[in-house]
Amino acid sequence: MKVEEQYQDVLQNIEFAIVSVYKENSVLSDYAVMCALEALTERYTAENLGRQPRKSSLSGLEPLVFERMKSMCEARQSGVKGKP
């Protein structure tokens, strides 16, 4: 099974976070989304390795995209922890 298929629900939630920012700010660029995705990936990789995440240098709409995606991931994670 492909990663995209295995985690389709997670990817859809992340996409929803991105789309919500775009609906509010139609000037959102693919580049800004990629920067935010990269920063979020780096953050979770560092946390997974027990390291302090490095400070990212996001600008413009990038921090908003980052925070929306992070909030979505955290909401999903808390839902998973709450399951028996």
Secondary structure as UniProt FT lines:
FT   HELIX           3..6
FT   HELIX           8..24
FT   TURN            26..27
FT   HELIX           30..48
FT   TURN            49..50
FT   TURN            60..61
FT   HELIX           62..81
//
